[in-house]
């Protein structure tokens, strides 16, 4: 396939993955026990990172970051995010962007470390994405949003509260879901690579 056709195919595939990110973030949200939800939005980010590397992973993570930022500013993401926006909308957007871009970029980098063992690379990328996404959120909560965290914790230990109440069960479910979907990601990557030949 010529370079021009490969570039067009890559742009189309990244566009489709971007559309899937939008769909998974805004429409397809799986309810979990309590008030939690399971989002599979990191899966297309991992697919793009595995297919095309860290830069494409970062681009797709940026699409996710922009979408989450818009939803946060519009008050669509719940009480905690509303408090973050009220405290500092610019820092809220910065954290949203950093966590999305970082998750995609590092998933691509980690996958690249396992070029000779692609299945291990896919599992590693699928594991790294939710860790980075959640890790950057927690870092934001412990630094620039510490005042919000202390207020929400209402006298409880902020560290324990953040880990258990803010990310705990939701992170574990998303992490496990990403790992369980890694074989499907592998199948998608193989199919897309066949199309590109």
N, C-alpha and C positions, 0 to 999 in steps of 0.2 A: 504494500500500500504506500502511496506517495506521502511525503511529509505534509503536504497541504490537506490531504484527506485524513491523515492521522490527527492533525491539529483540529480539524472540523469535528471529527468523531469525539475527540477528547472534550471539546467545548460543549458539544451536545450532551455527552454523558455527565459532565459537571453541572450543566443546566438541569438535567433530570434529577440528579442527586440533590441539587439546591431546592427544587420543587418538592422532593420527598421530605426534606428537612422542614420546609414550611408546613406541609401537610401533617407530619408527625407532631410538630410543636403546637399547631393550632386546632387540629381536628381529631387526630387519633391519640387519645390519652386514655390509658387503661386505669380504672379506679382500683385502689388497693384498700386494705383495712384502714379504718379511721378516716382521716381527711387526706391521706396520701394518694398520689397518682404515680403510675409508671410511665415514663416517657422513653421511647426507643429512638429518639432523635440523634443520639450519638452513632447509631449504626451506619447511616449513610455517610457520616463524616469519616468513620473508620474505613468504609469501602473506598471512598475517594483517596484517602491517605495511603491505603495499601496499593491501589491501582496506579496512582500518579505521584506519590511521594509527599514529603512534608509541606511543600508550598501549596499544593492542592488541598491537603488536609487543613492547612491554615485558612485557605480561602473559604472552604466549606464551613469551617468553624466560625469564620467571620460572618457568614450568612446567618448562622445560628445566633451569634452574638448580636447582630443588628436586630434580628427578629425579637429576641428576648428583651433587648433594650427598649424597643418600641412598645412591646407589651407591658414592660415595667412602668414606663412613663405614662402609659394610658391606664394604669391601675388594674391590669388584668391578671396579675400574678399573686395576689393575696396580700394579707396584712403586713407581713414582714417586708416584702418588697416595697409596699406603699410607704412604710416607715423609712426605708433606705432612700427612696426618692425624695421624701419630704426633708430628710436630713441633708442630702447632697445628690441632686440628680446627675451631675457630671461624674462623680465617683461611682454612682450606680451603673451608669453606662460603661465606664472604664472597666469595672469588675466584670460585667456581662461580656464585654468584648474580649477581655484578656482570657477569661475562662474558656470561651468557645474557640478562639484562635489557638490558645495553648494546647487544648485537648487535641485538635486536629493536627497541629504541627508536630507535637511530640509523638502522636500515634504514628505518623509517617516516618519520623526519625527512628523510632524503636523498630518498626517493621523493617526498615532498611538495614538494620543490624543483623537481620536473619535472612539475608538474600539467598543463602544456600539451603535454608530450611524454611520455606515459605509458610507452612502451616503453623509452625511455632511463631513466626513473625506476625501472623494474623491474630493468633491468640494473645500475643504480647500487646499488639496495637489495641485490640478489643479491651484488654485490661487497663491499659494506660489511659485511654480516653476518659473514662469516668473518674479515675483517680485524680487526674489533672483538673478536670472540670470542678470536682468537689473540693479539691485541695486549694485551688485559687479562690473559690467562694469563701472557704473557711479563713484563708489568709486575709481576705478583705474584711471579714467580720471581726477578726482579732486585731486588725490594725485600724484602717480608716473608718470602720463602722463599729468600733468598740463601744461607743456610747449607745448605739442602737441595740447592740447585743446585751449590754448590761440592763438596759430598760426592759427588753423582752424577757430576759432571764428572771426578772422580778425577784432578786435576792438569792437565786440559786447560783451555784458556781458557773460562771460564763463558759468555761472550757467544757465542762460536763454537759451543760445545757446545749451548747452548739453541736457537740458530737452526737449526743443522744437524740435531742428533740428536733434539731434543724436538718441533720443529714442522715443520721443513723440508719433506720430501716429502709428509707428510700434509696440511699446510696447502695446498700447491700443488694437490694432487689435489682437495681439498674446494673450493678457490677456483674451479678450472676447472669442476668439476661444477656448482657453483652458477650459473656463467655459462652453461654449456651447457643448464641446465634453465630459464633465464630465459624462453625462448619458451613453455615449458610452463606456467610460472607465469603468464605473460601470458594464455594460453588459459583457465586456471583462473579468473583474476580476471574475465575477460570473461564467462565462463559464470555465475559467482556473481552478478555485477552484473545479469545478465539475470533471474535468479531473484528478485532483490530489487525489481524494477520492478513 
